[in-house]
Structure formats: structure tokens, C-alpha cells
């Protein structure tokens, strides 16, 4: 997983970073037991790739007036990590 978004969040708010890391670890553990073997892989690797792509988009903005604040970064990371969890239901 690209660490850029996590690094930005850590530099801005360690408490939110800790929460994002917890979500990351817990979602990774959930995906260790695949439920729908016939379904396209939308597991933790998929979420990691999406976070990396978002990091590429956000990176140029982080040094401008449009930079995301820590709460926006946290929500973006958490939403990306959790967006495929309904597939597991």
C-alpha cells in the first residue's frame, strides 16, 4: 500500500492516524477469510491499490490552498478501506 496518505495524516494528527491504522489492520484481517470465492477479488489488495491511486491524485494538492485537512484525509482513507465490506455480507 502506498503510504503517502497515511504519512500525511500522521504528520497532521497522530490520533486520527492511529484510528486509520486500526481500520487498516482490521479490514485486512477480515479479508483473510474470503467468502465469495467465485466473485472478483475486491479484498484488501484492491483497497490498497485504490488508496495508492487516490494518493497520486491528492499529492499535488497537499501543498496548495486546496489541501485536505486531517479529518478529510481520515474519512477518505477509512471510506476506501471499508467500501468493499458490504460484499462480505
Chimera marker file (.cmm) of the C-alpha trace (Angstrom):
<marker_set name="trace">
<marker id="1" x="0.000" y="0.000" z="0.000" r="1" g="1" b="0" radius="0.5"/>
<marker id="2" x="1.238" y="3.472" z="-0.839" r="1" g="1" b="0" radius="0.5"/>
<marker id="3" x="1.976" y="5.213" z="2.426" r="1" g="1" b="0" radius="0.5"/>
<marker id="4" x="1.522" y="8.784" z="1.186" r="1" g="1" b="0" radius="0.5"/>
<marker id="5" x="-1.986" y="9.385" z="2.572" r="1" g="1" b="0" radius="0.5"/>
<marker id="6" x="-1.124" y="7.674" z="5.855" r="1" g="1" b="0" radius="0.5"/>
<marker id="7" x="2.071" y="9.721" z="6.122" r="1" g="1" b="0" radius="0.5"/>
<marker id="8" x="0.209" y="12.990" z="5.527" r="1" g="1" b="0" radius="0.5"/>
<marker id="9" x="-2.365" y="12.055" z="8.142" r="1" g="1" b="0" radius="0.5"/>
<marker id="10" x="0.352" y="11.090" z="10.629" r="1" g="1" b="0" radius="0.5"/>
<marker id="11" x="2.073" y="14.440" z="10.156" r="1" g="1" b="0" radius="0.5"/>
<marker id="12" x="-1.193" y="16.281" z="10.811" r="1" g="1" b="0" radius="0.5"/>
<marker id="13" x="-2.955" y="14.231" z="13.508" r="1" g="1" b="0" radius="0.5"/>
<marker id="14" x="-1.429" y="11.168" z="15.162" r="1" g="1" b="0" radius="0.5"/>
<marker id="15" x="-4.697" y="10.206" z="16.888" r="1" g="1" b="0" radius="0.5"/>
<marker id="16" x="-6.575" y="10.037" z="13.569" r="1" g="1" b="0" radius="0.5"/>
<marker id="17" x="-3.622" y="8.212" z="12.014" r="1" g="1" b="0" radius="0.5"/>
<marker id="18" x="-3.847" y="5.593" z="14.788" r="1" g="1" b="0" radius="0.5"/>
<marker id="19" x="-7.544" y="5.125" z="14.040" r="1" g="1" b="0" radius="0.5"/>
<marker id="20" x="-6.818" y="4.752" z="10.319" r="1" g="1" b="0" radius="0.5"/>
<marker id="21" x="-4.111" y="2.170" z="11.057" r="1" g="1" b="0" radius="0.5"/>
<marker id="22" x="-6.562" y="0.246" z="13.255" r="1" g="1" b="0" radius="0.5"/>
<marker id="23" x="-9.155" y="0.226" z="10.467" r="1" g="1" b="0" radius="0.5"/>
<marker id="24" x="-6.472" y="-0.896" z="8.017" r="1" g="1" b="0" radius="0.5"/>
<marker id="25" x="-5.390" y="-3.819" z="10.197" r="1" g="1" b="0" radius="0.5"/>
<marker id="26" x="-8.949" y="-4.904" z="10.974" r="1" g="1" b="0" radius="0.5"/>
<marker id="27" x="-10.107" y="-4.789" z="7.356" r="1" g="1" b="0" radius="0.5"/>
<marker id="28" x="-7.012" y="-6.699" z="6.251" r="1" g="1" b="0" radius="0.5"/>
<marker id="29" x="-7.824" y="-9.402" z="8.805" r="1" g="1" b="0" radius="0.5"/>
<marker id="30" x="-11.444" y="-9.594" z="7.607" r="1" g="1" b="0" radius="0.5"/>
<marker id="31" x="-10.322" y="-10.237" z="4.041" r="1" g="1" b="0" radius="0.5"/>
<marker id="32" x="-8.100" y="-13.145" z="5.085" r="1" g="1" b="0" radius="0.5"/>
<marker id="33" x="-11.204" y="-15.351" z="5.044" r="1" g="1" b="0" radius="0.5"/>
<marker id="34" x="-12.741" y="-14.878" z="1.580" r="1" g="1" b="0" radius="0.5"/>
<marker id="35" x="-16.462" y="-15.562" z="1.492" r="1" g="1" b="0" radius="0.5"/>
<marker id="36" x="-17.367" y="-15.350" z="-2.179" r="1" g="1" b="0" radius="0.5"/>
<marker id="37" x="-14.774" y="-17.471" z="-3.953" r="1" g="1" b="0" radius="0.5"/>
<marker id="38" x="-16.478" y="-17.008" z="-7.315" r="1" g="1" b="0" radius="0.5"/>
<marker id="39" x="-16.568" y="-13.195" z="-7.039" r="1" g="1" b="0" radius="0.5"/>
<marker id="40" x="-13.940" y="-10.818" z="-8.422" r="1" g="1" b="0" radius="0.5"/>
<marker id="41" x="-11.304" y="-10.069" z="-5.776" r="1" g="1" b="0" radius="0.5"/>
<marker id="42" x="-12.276" y="-6.838" z="-4.064" r="1" g="1" b="0" radius="0.5"/>
<marker id="43" x="-10.263" y="-7.565" z="-0.949" r="1" g="1" b="0" radius="0.5"/>
<marker id="44" x="-7.654" y="-5.650" z="0.957" r="1" g="1" b="0" radius="0.5"/>
<marker id="45" x="-5.286" y="-5.540" z="-2.024" r="1" g="1" b="0" radius="0.5"/>
<marker id="46" x="-7.961" y="-3.772" z="-4.050" r="1" g="1" b="0" radius="0.5"/>
<marker id="47" x="-8.491" y="-1.172" z="-1.315" r="1" g="1" b="0" radius="0.5"/>
<marker id="48" x="-4.721" y="-0.688" z="-1.054" r="1" g="1" b="0" radius="0.5"/>
<marker id="49" x="-4.475" y="-0.027" z="-4.788" r="1" g="1" b="0" radius="0.5"/>
<marker id="50" x="-7.350" y="2.480" z="-4.595" r="1" g="1" b="0" radius="0.5"/>
<marker id="51" x="-5.602" y="4.283" z="-1.710" r="1" g="1" b="0" radius="0.5"/>
<marker id="52" x="-2.418" y="4.441" z="-3.794" r="1" g="1" b="0" radius="0.5"/>
<marker id="53" x="-4.286" y="5.937" z="-6.759" r="1" g="1" b="0" radius="0.5"/>
<marker id="54" x="-6.026" y="8.476" z="-4.530" r="1" g="1" b="0" radius="0.5"/>
<marker id="55" x="-2.620" y="9.378" z="-3.078" r="1" g="1" b="0" radius="0.5"/>
<marker id="56" x="-1.379" y="10.157" z="-6.586" r="1" g="1" b="0" radius="0.5"/>
<marker id="57" x="-4.337" y="12.495" z="-7.105" r="1" g="1" b="0" radius="0.5"/>
<marker id="58" x="-4.131" y="14.179" z="-3.703" r="1" g="1" b="0" radius="0.5"/>
<marker id="59" x="-0.345" y="14.637" z="-3.563" r="1" g="1" b="0" radius="0.5"/>
<marker id="60" x="-0.168" y="17.732" z="-5.795" r="1" g="1" b="0" radius="0.5"/>
<marker id="61" x="-2.996" y="19.354" z="-3.825" r="1" g="1" b="0" radius="0.5"/>
<marker id="62" x="-1.409" y="18.938" z="-0.410" r="1" g="1" b="0" radius="0.5"/>
<marker id="63" x="0.906" y="21.902" z="-0.943" r="1" g="1" b="0" radius="0.5"/>
<marker id="64" x="-1.843" y="24.253" z="-2.094" r="1" g="1" b="0" radius="0.5"/>
<marker id="65" x="-4.834" y="26.064" z="-0.616" r="1" g="1" b="0" radius="0.5"/>
<marker id="66" x="-6.935" y="23.012" z="-1.626" r="1" g="1" b="0" radius="0.5"/>
<marker id="67" x="-5.014" y="20.685" z="0.701" r="1" g="1" b="0" radius="0.5"/>
<marker id="68" x="-7.142" y="18.189" z="2.572" r="1" g="1" b="0" radius="0.5"/>
<marker id="69" x="-7.318" y="18.660" z="6.329" r="1" g="1" b="0" radius="0.5"/>
<marker id="70" x="-6.721" y="15.728" z="8.715" r="1" g="1" b="0" radius="0.5"/>
<marker id="71" x="-10.411" y="14.891" z="9.069" r="1" g="1" b="0" radius="0.5"/>
<marker id="72" x="-10.875" y="14.817" z="5.299" r="1" g="1" b="0" radius="0.5"/>
<marker id="73" x="-7.826" y="12.565" z="4.907" r="1" g="1" b="0" radius="0.5"/>
<marker id="74" x="-9.099" y="10.230" z="7.616" r="1" g="1" b="0" radius="0.5"/>
<marker id="75" x="-12.563" y="9.937" z="6.059" r="1" g="1" b="0" radius="0.5"/>
<marker id="76" x="-11.015" y="9.330" z="2.642" r="1" g="1" b="0" radius="0.5"/>
<marker id="77" x="-8.757" y="6.564" z="3.968" r="1" g="1" b="0" radius="0.5"/>
<marker id="78" x="-11.472" y="4.938" z="6.097" r="1" g="1" b="0" radius="0.5"/>
<marker id="79" x="-14.049" y="5.050" z="3.301" r="1" g="1" b="0" radius="0.5"/>
<marker id="80" x="-11.592" y="3.497" z="0.876" r="1" g="1" b="0" radius="0.5"/>
<marker id="81" x="-10.699" y="0.702" z="3.287" r="1" g="1" b="0" radius="0.5"/>
<marker id="82" x="-14.337" y="-0.018" z="4.092" r="1" g="1" b="0" radius="0.5"/>
<marker id="83" x="-16.010" y="0.467" z="0.713" r="1" g="1" b="0" radius="0.5"/>
<marker id="84" x="-15.984" y="-3.233" z="-0.211" r="1" g="1" b="0" radius="0.5"/>
<marker id="85" x="-17.098" y="-4.632" z="3.153" r="1" g="1" b="0" radius="0.5"/>
<marker id="86" x="-20.758" y="-4.952" z="2.039" r="1" g="1" b="0" radius="0.5"/>
<marker id="87" x="-19.561" y="-7.601" z="-0.434" r="1" g="1" b="0" radius="0.5"/>
<marker id="88" x="-18.840" y="-9.773" z="2.593" r="1" g="1" b="0" radius="0.5"/>
<marker id="89" x="-22.437" y="-9.694" z="3.860" r="1" g="1" b="0" radius="0.5"/>
<link id1="1" id2="2" r="1" g="1" b="0" radius="0.2"/>
<link id1="2" id2="3" r="1" g="1" b="0" radius="0.2"/>
<link id1="3" id2="4" r="1" g="1" b="0" radius="0.2"/>
<link id1="4" id2="5" r="1" g="1" b="0" radius="0.2"/>
<link id1="5" id2="6" r="1" g="1" b="0" radius="0.2"/>
<link id1="6" id2="7" r="1" g="1" b="0" radius="0.2"/>
<link id1="7" id2="8" r="1" g="1" b="0" radius="0.2"/>
<link id1="8" id2="9" r="1" g="1" b="0" radius="0.2"/>
<link id1="9" id2="10" r="1" g="1" b="0" radius="0.2"/>
<link id1="10" id2="11" r="1" g="1" b="0" radius="0.2"/>
<link id1="11" id2="12" r="1" g="1" b="0" radius="0.2"/>
<link id1="12" id2="13" r="1" g="1" b="0" radius="0.2"/>
<link id1="13" id2="14" r="1" g="1" b="0" radius="0.2"/>
<link id1="14" id2="15" r="1" g="1" b="0" radius="0.2"/>
<link id1="15" id2="16" r="1" g="1" b="0" radius="0.2"/>
<link id1="16" id2="17" r="1" g="1" b="0" radius="0.2"/>
<link id1="17" id2="18" r="1" g="1" b="0" radius="0.2"/>
<link id1="18" id2="19" r="1" g="1" b="0" radius="0.2"/>
<link id1="19" id2="20" r="1" g="1" b="0" radius="0.2"/>
<link id1="20" id2="21" r="1" g="1" b="0" radius="0.2"/>
<link id1="21" id2="22" r="1" g="1" b="0" radius="0.2"/>
<link id1="22" id2="23" r="1" g="1" b="0" radius="0.2"/>
<link id1="23" id2="24" r="1" g="1" b="0" radius="0.2"/>
<link id1="24" id2="25" r="1" g="1" b="0" radius="0.2"/>
<link id1="25" id2="26" r="1" g="1" b="0" radius="0.2"/>
<link id1="26" id2="27" r="1" g="1" b="0" radius="0.2"/>
<link id1="27" id2="28" r="1" g="1" b="0" radius="0.2"/>
<link id1="28" id2="29" r="1" g="1" b="0" radius="0.2"/>
<link id1="29" id2="30" r="1" g="1" b="0" radius="0.2"/>
<link id1="30" id2="31" r="1" g="1" b="0" radius="0.2"/>
<link id1="31" id2="32" r="1" g="1" b="0" radius="0.2"/>
<link id1="32" id2="33" r="1" g="1" b="0" radius="0.2"/>
<link id1="33" id2="34" r="1" g="1" b="0" radius="0.2"/>
<link id1="34" id2="35" r="1" g="1" b="0" radius="0.2"/>
<link id1="35" id2="36" r="1" g="1" b="0" radius="0.2"/>
<link id1="36" id2="37" r="1" g="1" b="0" radius="0.2"/>
<link id1="37" id2="38" r="1" g="1" b="0" radius="0.2"/>
<link id1="38" id2="39" r="1" g="1" b="0" radius="0.2"/>
<link id1="39" id2="40" r="1" g="1" b="0" radius="0.2"/>
<link id1="40" id2="41" r="1" g="1" b="0" radius="0.2"/>
<link id1="41" id2="42" r="1" g="1" b="0" radius="0.2"/>
<link id1="42" id2="43" r="1" g="1" b="0" radius="0.2"/>
<link id1="43" id2="44" r="1" g="1" b="0" radius="0.2"/>
<link id1="44" id2="45" r="1" g="1" b="0" radius="0.2"/>
<link id1="45" id2="46" r="1" g="1" b="0" radius="0.2"/>
<link id1="46" id2="47" r="1" g="1" b="0" radius="0.2"/>
<link id1="47" id2="48" r="1" g="1" b="0" radius="0.2"/>
<link id1="48" id2="49" r="1" g="1" b="0" radius="0.2"/>
<link id1="49" id2="50" r="1" g="1" b="0" radius="0.2"/>
<link id1="50" id2="51" r="1" g="1" b="0" radius="0.2"/>
<link id1="51" id2="52" r="1" g="1" b="0" radius="0.2"/>
<link id1="52" id2="53" r="1" g="1" b="0" radius="0.2"/>
<link id1="53" id2="54" r="1" g="1" b="0" radius="0.2"/>
<link id1="54" id2="55" r="1" g="1" b="0" radius="0.2"/>
<link id1="55" id2="56" r="1" g="1" b="0" radius="0.2"/>
<link id1="56" id2="57" r="1" g="1" b="0" radius="0.2"/>
<link id1="57" id2="58" r="1" g="1" b="0" radius="0.2"/>
<link id1="58" id2="59" r="1" g="1" b="0" radius="0.2"/>
<link id1="59" id2="60" r="1" g="1" b="0" radius="0.2"/>
<link id1="60" id2="61" r="1" g="1" b="0" radius="0.2"/>
<link id1="61" id2="62" r="1" g="1" b="0" radius="0.2"/>
<link id1="62" id2="63" r="1" g="1" b="0" radius="0.2"/>
<link id1="63" id2="64" r="1" g="1" b="0" radius="0.2"/>
<link id1="64" id2="65" r="1" g="1" b="0" radius="0.2"/>
<link id1="65" id2="66" r="1" g="1" b="0" radius="0.2"/>
<link id1="66" id2="67" r="1" g="1" b="0" radius="0.2"/>
<link id1="67" id2="68" r="1" g="1" b="0" radius="0.2"/>
<link id1="68" id2="69" r="1" g="1" b="0" radius="0.2"/>
<link id1="69" id2="70" r="1" g="1" b="0" radius="0.2"/>
<link id1="70" id2="71" r="1" g="1" b="0" radius="0.2"/>
<link id1="71" id2="72" r="1" g="1" b="0" radius="0.2"/>
<link id1="72" id2="73" r="1" g="1" b="0" radius="0.2"/>
<link id1="73" id2="74" r="1" g="1" b="0" radius="0.2"/>
<link id1="74" id2="75" r="1" g="1" b="0" radius="0.2"/>
<link id1="75" id2="76" r="1" g="1" b="0" radius="0.2"/>
<link id1="76" id2="77" r="1" g="1" b="0" radius="0.2"/>
<link id1="77" id2="78" r="1" g="1" b="0" radius="0.2"/>
<link id1="78" id2="79" r="1" g="1" b="0" radius="0.2"/>
<link id1="79" id2="80" r="1" g="1" b="0" radius="0.2"/>
<link id1="80" id2="81" r="1" g="1" b="0" radius="0.2"/>
<link id1="81" id2="82" r="1" g="1" b="0" radius="0.2"/>
<link id1="82" id2="83" r="1" g="1" b="0" radius="0.2"/>
<link id1="83" id2="84" r="1" g="1" b="0" radius="0.2"/>
<link id1="84" id2="85" r="1" g="1" b="0" radius="0.2"/>
<link id1="85" id2="86" r="1" g="1" b="0" radius="0.2"/>
<link id1="86" id2="87" r="1" g="1" b="0" radius="0.2"/>
<link id1="87" id2="88" r="1" g="1" b="0" radius="0.2"/>
<link id1="88" id2="89" r="1" g="1" b="0" radius="0.2"/>
</marker_set>
